[in-house]
């Protein structure tokens, strides 16, 4: 186990490509970002500012980068697959720190834009509460189907990378965490789940938060290893709701709470995103400078997330051993305080 370090970036350079995936049954098309292990010819290019990918979150917005090489040549598979689901008013590239980390360790990760609930979509309807409510209700129906259709695309080769037909995980943040749980309960092809600060717990905040709890199906017909990572000072989905969800979701094996962190510590550029969203929290949160740095949050999410998938999808002995330890001790060794609850 001395050589197993899920917190360090993997040895594979990371490639990335975008493709539109169409669902004929629903006549719905969504853009999908796919990250994958690239060949050694791309070594170092995914961390070089001159060669790494850049993109605009919204048309006209400043370009941001991700640690991946656009349309790089992929390494031969098959690779285990993971689907990532973004949060409410998010986008498919909201958490590239996690997606590229998994890809660097040999996973293929695919993230759809949940059209109708992306940042651009919500901004376009924010002034019309009725329209926004209708779009949110539709997204509750669309999201699990989007995730399952993306797995179809991965397994059929539509995304141009070879994946293992027997190993598939799912993860997502906030509304995407809700999507992770809802999809896992419905689609038996997903055999490991990693919800991040998921919606779906009763927190006493009332609608619309409790609507997600009411619609979430937790009486799964099978047991799926599930690790839930959350933040103790979450101003969007409070910790009380996370504890409620943990109590009601028998498949959640462990819940690990990151101390002195808020909801947006699971997003890229955590400090900037938090400070941008803070005015909407009505004084319920602190400045980003008063929380742990985003880099510590990324260590928490990427390390434990990878170890969970390595233990459950790959059955790596070293990962199994690590995940059986007290995860508070594991993170304390890295100077990061968490509280871990295990069934």
SVG drawing of the C-alpha trace seen along z (x, -y; Angstrom):
<svg xmlns="http://www.w3.org/2000/svg" viewBox="-45 -40 51 47">
<polyline fill="none" stroke="black" stroke-width="0.4" points="0.0,0.0 3.0,-2.3 3.0,-3.0 -0.8,-3.6 -1.5,-7.3 -5.0,-8.3 -4.3,-11.9 -1.5,-12.4 -2.4,-12.9 -2.0,-9.7 0.6,-8.8 -1.6,-9.1 -1.8,-12.4 -5.4,-13.4 -7.3,-13.9 -10.7,-15.6 -13.2,-15.8 -16.8,-17.1 -19.6,-15.3 -23.3,-15.8 -25.3,-12.8 -28.8,-12.3 -31.6,-10.4 -34.0,-9.4 -36.6,-8.2 -36.9,-11.7 -35.8,-13.6 -33.2,-15.3 -29.6,-16.2 -27.0,-17.1 -23.3,-18.2 -21.0,-15.7 -17.5,-16.3 -15.3,-13.2 -12.0,-12.9 -9.8,-9.9 -6.2,-8.5 -4.1,-9.7 -1.0,-8.2 2.5,-9.1 3.1,-11.4 1.0,-13.9 2.9,-13.6 3.1,-17.0 0.9,-18.7 -2.2,-18.5 -0.4,-20.7 1.3,-23.1 -0.4,-26.4 0.6,-26.5 -1.1,-23.1 -3.8,-22.5 -7.5,-23.0 -9.3,-26.3 -13.0,-27.1 -15.7,-29.7 -18.3,-28.8 -20.7,-31.1 -20.3,-32.8 -18.3,-36.0 -17.0,-35.0 -13.3,-34.9 -11.6,-31.7 -10.6,-29.2 -8.4,-26.2 -8.6,-22.5 -5.8,-20.1 -6.4,-18.1 -5.4,-18.2 -8.2,-18.8 -8.7,-15.7 -5.6,-14.0 -4.9,-10.4 -6.5,-8.0 -4.7,-5.1 -6.1,-1.7 -8.7,-0.3 -10.9,0.9 -11.2,-1.6 -13.7,-1.8 -16.4,-4.4 -17.7,-7.2 -20.5,-9.6 -20.4,-13.1 -23.6,-15.2 -23.3,-18.9 -25.3,-21.0 -28.3,-23.3 -27.2,-26.1 -23.9,-24.4 -22.3,-23.0 -20.5,-19.9 -17.0,-21.3 -17.8,-22.6 -15.6,-20.1 -12.7,-19.3 -10.3,-18.9 -12.2,-15.7 -12.8,-14.5 -9.3,-15.0 -7.9,-13.4 -9.9,-10.2 -8.9,-10.2 -5.2,-10.5 -5.6,-7.3 -7.1,-5.4 -10.9,-6.2 -13.0,-7.5 -15.3,-10.2 -18.2,-11.7 -20.3,-14.7 -23.4,-15.9 -24.8,-19.4 -28.3,-18.9 -29.9,-21.1 -32.6,-23.3 -30.7,-23.5 -27.3,-24.8 -25.8,-28.1 -26.9,-29.7 -30.4,-28.2 -31.0,-29.4 -29.6,-32.9 -32.0,-33.1 -35.0,-32.4 -34.0,-33.8 -36.4,-36.8 -39.4,-34.4 -39.9,-32.3 -42.7,-30.3 -40.6,-29.4 -37.7,-28.5 -39.9,-26.3 -41.2,-24.5 -37.7,-24.0 -36.5,-22.6 -39.4,-20.1 -38.5,-18.9 -34.9,-18.6 -35.9,-16.3 -37.3,-14.0 -34.5,-14.5 -31.4,-14.2 -31.4,-10.4 -32.2,-9.7 -29.4,-11.9 -26.9,-10.0 -28.1,-6.6 -27.9,-7.8 -24.4,-9.0 -23.4,-5.5 -25.0,-4.1 -22.9,-6.4 -19.7,-5.4 -20.4,-1.7 -21.3,-1.9 -18.2,-3.8 -19.9,-7.0 -17.5,-9.1 -14.5,-7.5 -12.9,-5.8 -13.1,-2.2 -14.7,-1.5 -15.3,1.7 -18.8,3.0 -18.9,4.2 -17.5,1.4 -19.4,-1.9 -19.6,-4.5 -21.5,-7.8 -20.8,-11.0 -22.2,-14.5 -22.6,-17.6 -25.7,-19.2 -28.6,-18.6 -26.0,-16.3 -25.6,-14.4 -29.4,-14.0 -29.0,-12.7 -26.3,-10.3 -28.6,-8.7 -31.7,-8.7 -29.9,-7.2 -28.2,-4.6 -31.5,-3.4 -33.0,-3.0 -30.0,-1.9 -28.4,1.4 -25.4,0.8 -24.0,-1.7 -22.3,0.3 -20.6,-2.5 -21.8,-5.9 -20.1,-9.1 -22.7,-11.9 -21.1,-15.2 -23.2,-17.5 -26.3,-16.0 -29.8,-17.5 -32.5,-15.2 -32.4,-15.5 -35.1,-17.1 -33.5,-20.2 -36.5,-22.2 -35.9,-24.9 -39.1,-23.9 -39.7,-24.1 -37.9,-23.8 -35.2,-22.0 -37.8,-19.5 -39.2,-18.8 -35.9,-17.1 -36.3,-14.9 -39.9,-14.0 -38.9,-13.0 -35.8,-11.0 -36.2,-7.2 -34.1,-5.5 -35.7,-2.1 -33.2,-0.5 -33.6,3.2 -29.9,3.8 -27.0,2.6 -24.6,0.3 -21.4,-0.9 -21.9,-4.6 -19.7,-7.3 -21.2,-10.7 -18.9,-13.7 -20.4,-16.8 -19.4,-20.2 -20.2,-21.2 -21.1,-24.8 -23.1,-24.2 -25.3,-27.3 -27.2,-25.9 -28.0,-22.4 -27.4,-22.5 -25.7,-19.7 -29.0,-18.7 -30.3,-17.6 -27.2,-15.6 -27.7,-13.7 -31.3,-13.1 -30.3,-11.8 -27.7,-9.5 -30.3,-8.1 -32.8,-7.4 -30.4,-6.0 -29.4,-2.5 -26.9,-2.1 -24.8,-5.1 -22.0,-3.3 -20.1,-6.3 -20.6,-10.1 -17.5,-12.2 -18.0,-15.8 -15.3,-18.4 -14.8,-20.8 -14.9,-24.6 -16.2,-24.3 -19.2,-25.4 -21.3,-24.1 -19.0,-25.4 -15.9,-23.8 -16.8,-20.9 -16.5,-23.3 -13.5,-24.5 -12.2,-27.9 -14.0,-27.4 -13.1,-30.7 -14.2,-32.8 -17.4,-30.8 -18.2,-31.0 -17.7,-34.8 -19.8,-35.3 -22.7,-33.3 -22.4,-34.5 -24.6,-37.6 -27.4,-35.3 -27.1,-33.4 -28.6,-36.3 -25.7,-36.5 -25.8,-32.8 -22.1,-32.2 -18.6,-33.6 -16.1,-35.0 -14.0,-32.4 -10.9,-33.6 -12.4,-32.4 -12.9,-28.8 -10.3,-26.2 -8.6,-26.8 -10.1,-25.2 -6.9,-23.2 -7.6,-21.3 -11.1,-20.6 -9.9,-19.2 -7.4,-16.9 -10.4,-15.7 -12.7,-15.0 -10.2,-13.7 -8.3,-11.4 -11.3,-9.9 -13.3,-9.8 -10.6,-7.9 -10.0,-5.5 -13.7,-4.8 -13.9,-3.9 -10.7,-2.0 -12.0,0.1 -15.4,0.7 -14.9,0.8 -11.4,2.1 -11.3,4.0 -7.8,2.8 -6.6,4.3 -4.7,1.1 -7.8,-1.0 -10.0,1.4 -7.6,1.2 -7.5,-2.6 -11.3,-2.9 -11.6,-0.6 -9.5,-2.9 -10.9,-5.8 -11.1,-8.4 -10.7,-11.2 -7.2,-9.8 -6.5,-9.5 -7.3,-13.1 -5.6,-14.3 -2.3,-12.9 -2.8,-15.5 -3.6,-18.3 -7.3,-18.3 -10.0,-18.0 -13.1,-15.8 -15.7,-14.0 -16.5,-10.5 -19.6,-8.4 -19.8,-4.7 -22.7,-2.3"/>
</svg>
